[in-house]
Amino acid sequence: MTAVIAVPVASDDAAPPRKVGAIARAVAARVASAIFVLWGTVTVTFVVLALLPGDRATILLNIRSGQTIERTPDELAPINAQYGFDRPVLAQYWTYLGDLLHGDFGQSLQLQRSVTDVIGEQITPTLTLAVGALLLAWVLTVPWTLLTAGRRGRVGTLGSAVETVTAGLPHYWVGVLLLIFGAIHLRWFPVLGGTTPAGTILPLVTLAIPLAGFLGQATRAEFGRASRQPFVLTARARGMGSGGVRARHVLRHSLIPGVTLTGWAMGSLLSGAVLVENVFARPGLGSVLVTAVSAKDFPVVSGIVILISFAYVLINLVIDAVYLIVDPRLESRR
């Protein structure tokens, strides 16, 4: 008689909980990392503002009076007591951190208004500009990738060279160049920008060109790898033309790295929009930031810096979490 040996078979019932647990731990790790980055940003911002030269009470009194003069200790004492400038630095830091946790960015020294209200009134033009530039960058990237990526000879070399050059262009330089030629010489656009469509085109192009070059570089590298995959041969064996294979199959797979970089791109666009708005005299956080720096309005400066940092971290956190949920294998590759 042949002996039958029972071999225990692992049940798959425990697999889904382990999978969910791994995803939850990965997401929790990224949340903790994001909180740490935000805390570091807040701390560095506070330290920089605390170490800047000039007495804050004197600056506040000079802003209110419109005169830059020396103040006596008797004049400074009430202001120091009111705003807590006379307290130890560590106590000021804890108060500052606690206010931020409650959504209180303080009060503008120059405008005597809540920093939250000041930023809230100007964030819409900046956010609109950043989102529009992101969409325009993809509109430029996709056709350029289809035309030049994965091709040999001069076409492929030209495509790669254009992306390398445009990715390294600074926003400020691109904006000045477009302003000189598009607004001053050709007179196609207004010199002073605004929220009108004509005044928005040049700022959008200024932000989109460097980003399109960067996204094109990431997409081109993946395009070359995707065009060597077996599904490409399968599609061609079924009679699909080269253009159809590139557009319907290869491009879809090659866009994944660019989509992953969207979080970084959005944070970069928000900070770049602050500079571009000043080049084109466009309303938004850029003009508020420049005015606040000139007037040494520290609460407004710190509020804008923290807001941009928060947006950058939050967008990247959401994208990381979505990718871990969609494809948990990404965690094992890192």
C-alpha positions as CSV (number, residue, x, y, z in Angstrom):
1,M,0.0,0.0,0.0
2,T,1.3,3.4,-0.9
3,A,1.5,5.8,1.9
4,V,-0.1,9.1,1.3
5,I,1.6,12.0,2.9
6,A,-0.5,15.1,3.5
7,V,1.3,18.3,2.6
8,P,-0.1,21.4,4.3
9,V,-1.2,24.0,1.9
10,A,-0.8,27.6,2.8
11,S,-4.1,29.4,2.9
12,D,-4.5,32.5,0.8
13,D,-6.9,34.0,3.3
14,A,-4.1,35.6,5.3
15,A,-2.6,37.1,2.1
16,P,-5.0,40.1,1.7
17,P,-4.6,41.2,5.4
18,R,-0.8,41.1,5.1
19,K,-1.1,43.0,1.8
20,V,-3.3,45.6,3.3
21,G,-1.1,45.8,6.4
22,A,2.0,46.4,4.2
23,I,0.3,49.2,2.3
24,A,-0.9,50.8,5.5
25,R,2.6,50.7,7.0
26,A,4.1,52.2,3.9
27,V,1.4,55.0,3.8
28,A,2.0,55.6,7.5
29,A,5.7,55.9,6.9
30,R,5.2,58.5,4.2
31,V,2.8,60.4,6.4
32,A,5.3,60.5,9.2
33,S,8.0,61.6,6.7
34,A,5.8,64.4,5.4
35,I,5.0,65.6,9.0
36,F,8.8,65.6,9.7
37,V,9.5,67.6,6.6
38,L,6.8,70.2,7.4
39,W,8.1,70.4,11.0
40,G,11.6,71.0,9.7
41,T,10.4,73.7,7.3
42,V,8.5,75.5,10.1
43,T,11.5,75.3,12.4
44,V,13.9,76.6,9.8
45,T,11.6,79.4,8.9
46,F,11.2,80.5,12.5
47,V,15.0,80.3,13.1
48,V,15.8,82.4,10.0
49,L,13.2,85.0,10.9
50,A,14.4,85.1,14.5
51,L,18.1,85.6,13.4
52,L,17.4,88.3,10.8
53,P,18.9,91.7,11.7
54,G,16.7,94.3,13.1
55,D,14.4,94.6,16.2
56,R,10.9,93.4,15.3
57,A,9.3,95.9,17.6
58,T,11.2,98.7,15.9
59,I,10.3,97.4,12.5
60,L,6.6,97.2,13.4
61,L,6.5,100.8,14.8
62,N,8.4,102.1,11.7
63,I,5.9,100.4,9.4
64,R,3.0,101.9,11.3
65,S,4.4,105.4,11.3
66,G,6.0,105.2,7.8
67,Q,9.3,106.5,9.3
68,T,12.6,104.7,9.7
69,I,13.9,106.0,13.0
70,E,15.4,104.7,16.2
71,R,12.9,103.9,19.0
72,T,13.4,104.3,22.7
73,P,13.0,101.4,25.2
74,D,9.8,103.0,26.5
75,E,8.3,102.9,23.0
76,L,9.4,99.4,22.3
77,A,8.3,97.9,25.7
78,P,4.5,97.8,24.9
79,I,5.0,96.3,21.5
80,N,7.4,93.6,22.8
81,A,4.9,92.7,25.5
82,Q,1.9,92.7,23.1
83,Y,3.5,90.4,20.6
84,G,5.7,88.4,23.0
85,F,9.0,89.6,21.5
86,D,10.4,89.9,25.0
87,R,9.8,86.2,25.8
88,P,12.6,83.6,25.5
89,V,13.1,82.3,21.9
90,L,12.1,78.8,22.8
91,A,8.8,80.0,24.3
92,Q,8.2,82.1,21.2
93,Y,8.9,79.0,19.1
94,W,6.3,76.9,20.9
95,T,3.7,79.6,20.6
96,Y,4.5,80.0,16.9
97,L,4.2,76.2,16.4
98,G,1.0,76.0,18.4
99,D,-0.6,78.8,16.4
100,L,0.3,77.1,13.1
101,L,-1.3,73.8,14.3
102,H,-4.5,75.8,14.8
103,G,-4.3,77.4,11.4
104,D,-3.2,80.8,12.7
105,F,-0.3,82.3,10.7
106,G,-0.3,85.5,12.7
107,Q,-1.0,89.0,11.8
108,S,0.6,91.0,9.0
109,L,2.8,93.7,10.5
110,Q,2.3,96.0,7.5
111,L,-1.4,95.5,6.7
112,Q,-2.5,94.8,10.3
113,R,-4.6,91.9,9.0
114,S,-4.7,88.2,9.4
115,V,-2.0,86.5,7.3
116,T,-4.5,83.8,6.4
117,D,-6.8,86.5,4.9
118,V,-4.0,88.2,3.0
119,I,-2.8,84.9,1.5
120,G,-6.4,83.7,0.8
121,E,-7.1,86.8,-1.3
122,Q,-4.1,86.2,-3.6
123,I,-3.7,82.4,-3.8
124,T,-6.3,81.9,-6.5
125,P,-4.3,83.7,-9.3
126,T,-1.2,81.8,-8.3
127,L,-2.9,78.4,-8.1
128,T,-4.6,79.0,-11.5
129,L,-1.3,79.9,-13.1
130,A,0.4,76.8,-11.7
131,V,-2.3,74.4,-12.7
132,G,-2.6,76.0,-16.2
133,A,1.2,75.7,-16.7
134,L,1.1,72.0,-15.6
135,L,-1.6,71.3,-18.2
136,L,0.3,73.3,-20.9
137,A,3.5,71.5,-20.1
138,W,1.8,68.1,-20.8
139,V,0.3,69.5,-24.0
140,L,3.8,70.3,-25.2
141,T,5.4,67.1,-23.9
142,V,3.1,64.5,-25.4
143,P,3.3,65.5,-29.1
144,W,7.0,66.1,-28.8
145,T,7.6,62.7,-27.3
146,L,5.5,61.0,-30.1
147,L,7.4,62.8,-32.8
148,T,11.0,62.3,-31.5
149,A,11.2,59.6,-28.8
150,G,12.4,56.2,-29.7
151,R,13.7,57.3,-33.1
152,R,17.3,57.1,-34.4
153,G,19.4,59.6,-36.2
154,R,18.9,63.4,-36.1
155,V,15.3,63.4,-35.0
156,G,16.0,61.5,-31.8
157,T,19.1,63.6,-31.1
158,L,17.2,66.9,-31.8
159,G,14.4,65.8,-29.5
160,S,16.8,64.9,-26.6
161,A,18.8,68.1,-27.1
162,V,15.8,70.4,-27.0
163,E,14.5,68.7,-23.8
164,T,17.9,69.1,-22.1
165,V,18.2,72.8,-23.0
166,T,14.6,73.7,-22.0
167,A,14.7,71.7,-18.7
168,G,17.7,73.9,-17.6
169,L,16.2,77.3,-18.4
170,P,15.4,79.4,-15.3
171,H,11.9,80.8,-15.1
172,Y,13.1,84.3,-14.5
173,W,15.2,84.4,-17.6
174,V,12.5,82.8,-19.8
175,G,10.0,85.3,-18.5
176,V,12.2,88.3,-19.3
177,L,13.0,87.0,-22.8
178,L,9.3,86.4,-23.6
179,L,8.4,89.8,-22.2
180,I,11.0,91.6,-24.4
181,F,10.0,89.8,-27.6
182,G,6.3,89.1,-27.1
183,A,5.2,92.2,-25.4
184,I,7.8,94.9,-26.3
185,H,9.0,94.1,-29.8
186,L,6.1,92.2,-31.3
187,R,3.4,93.9,-29.1
188,W,1.3,90.7,-29.2
189,F,0.7,90.7,-25.4
190,P,0.4,93.4,-22.7
191,V,3.6,94.5,-20.9
192,L,1.8,94.4,-17.6
193,G,0.2,91.1,-17.0
194,G,-3.1,90.5,-15.3
195,T,-5.8,87.9,-14.9
196,T,-7.1,88.4,-18.5
197,P,-6.4,85.7,-21.1
198,A,-4.0,87.9,-23.0
199,G,-2.1,88.7,-19.8
200,T,-1.9,85.1,-18.7
201,I,-0.4,83.5,-21.9
202,L,3.2,84.6,-21.4
203,P,3.3,83.7,-17.7
204,L,1.8,80.2,-18.6
205,V,4.4,79.7,-21.3
206,T,7.2,80.8,-19.0
207,L,6.4,78.2,-16.4
208,A,5.5,75.5,-18.9
209,I,8.6,75.4,-21.1
210,P,11.2,74.3,-18.5
211,L,8.7,71.8,-17.0
212,A,7.9,70.4,-20.4
213,G,11.6,69.8,-21.0
214,F,11.9,68.0,-17.7
215,L,8.8,65.8,-18.2
216,G,10.0,65.1,-21.8
217,Q,13.3,63.7,-20.5
218,A,11.6,61.4,-18.0
219,T,9.1,60.3,-20.7
220,R,11.7,59.8,-23.4
221,A,13.7,57.4,-21.3
222,E,10.7,55.2,-20.5
223,F,9.5,55.4,-24.1
224,G,12.6,53.7,-25.2
225,R,12.2,50.9,-22.7
226,A,8.5,50.5,-23.4
227,S,9.1,50.2,-27.2
228,R,11.3,47.1,-26.6
229,Q,8.6,45.3,-24.6
230,P,6.8,42.1,-26.0
231,F,3.4,43.8,-26.3
232,V,4.9,46.1,-29.0
233,L,5.8,43.0,-31.1
234,T,2.3,41.6,-30.5
235,A,0.6,44.8,-31.6
236,R,2.6,44.9,-34.8
237,A,2.0,41.2,-35.5
238,R,-1.7,42.0,-35.4
239,G,-1.2,44.5,-38.2
240,M,-1.1,47.8,-36.2
241,G,1.0,50.5,-37.8
242,S,4.0,52.1,-36.2
243,G,2.2,55.3,-35.4
244,G,-0.7,53.4,-33.7
245,V,1.7,51.3,-31.6
246,R,3.5,54.4,-30.5
247,A,0.4,56.4,-29.6
248,R,-1.9,53.7,-28.2
249,H,0.6,51.4,-26.4
250,V,4.1,52.8,-25.9
251,L,3.1,56.3,-25.0
252,R,0.6,55.1,-22.4
253,H,3.4,53.2,-20.5
254,S,6.0,55.9,-21.0
255,L,3.8,58.5,-19.3
256,I,4.0,56.8,-15.9
257,P,7.3,58.4,-14.7
258,G,6.0,61.8,-15.7
259,V,2.7,61.3,-13.8
260,T,4.8,60.3,-10.8
261,L,6.7,63.6,-11.0
262,T,3.5,65.6,-11.1
263,G,3.6,66.2,-7.4
264,W,7.1,67.6,-7.6
265,A,6.1,69.6,-10.7
266,M,3.2,71.2,-8.9
267,G,5.3,72.3,-6.0
268,S,7.9,73.6,-8.3
269,L,5.3,75.6,-10.3
270,L,3.9,77.2,-7.2
271,S,7.3,78.5,-6.2
272,G,8.1,79.4,-9.8
273,A,4.8,81.3,-10.1
274,V,5.9,83.6,-7.3
275,L,8.9,84.7,-9.4
276,V,7.0,84.8,-12.7
277,E,4.2,87.0,-11.2
278,N,6.8,89.7,-10.4
279,V,8.3,89.6,-13.9
280,F,4.9,90.2,-15.5
281,A,3.4,92.4,-12.7
282,R,0.7,89.8,-12.3
283,P,-1.5,89.7,-9.1
284,G,-0.9,86.8,-6.8
285,L,1.4,85.6,-4.0
286,G,4.5,86.8,-5.8
287,S,3.6,90.5,-5.4
288,V,2.6,89.9,-1.8
289,L,5.8,88.1,-1.0
290,V,8.0,90.8,-2.6
291,T,6.2,93.6,-0.7
292,A,6.4,91.6,2.5
293,V,10.2,91.0,2.1
294,S,10.8,94.7,1.3
295,A,8.8,95.8,4.4
296,K,10.2,93.0,6.6
297,D,6.7,91.7,7.2
298,F,7.9,88.4,8.7
299,P,4.6,86.8,9.4
300,V,3.5,87.1,5.7
301,V,6.9,85.8,4.4
302,S,6.8,82.8,6.7
303,G,3.1,82.1,5.9
304,I,3.8,82.0,2.1
305,V,6.9,79.8,2.5
306,I,5.1,77.4,4.8
307,L,2.0,77.3,2.5
308,I,4.1,76.4,-0.6
309,S,6.0,73.8,1.4
310,F,2.8,72.3,2.7
311,A,1.3,72.1,-0.8
312,Y,4.5,70.4,-2.1
313,V,4.5,67.8,0.6
314,L,0.8,67.1,0.5
315,I,0.7,66.6,-3.3
316,N,3.7,64.2,-3.2
317,L,2.2,62.4,-0.2
318,V,-1.1,61.8,-2.1
319,I,0.6,60.6,-5.2
320,D,2.8,58.2,-3.2
321,A,-0.2,56.8,-1.4
322,V,-2.2,56.3,-4.6
323,Y,0.7,54.5,-6.3
324,L,1.2,52.2,-3.3
325,I,-2.4,51.3,-3.3
326,V,-2.6,50.8,-7.1
327,D,0.7,48.9,-7.3
328,P,2.2,47.8,-3.9
329,R,5.2,46.4,-5.7
330,L,6.6,49.9,-5.9
331,E,7.3,49.7,-2.2
332,S,9.6,46.7,-2.7
333,R,11.5,48.5,-5.5
334,R,12.5,51.4,-3.3
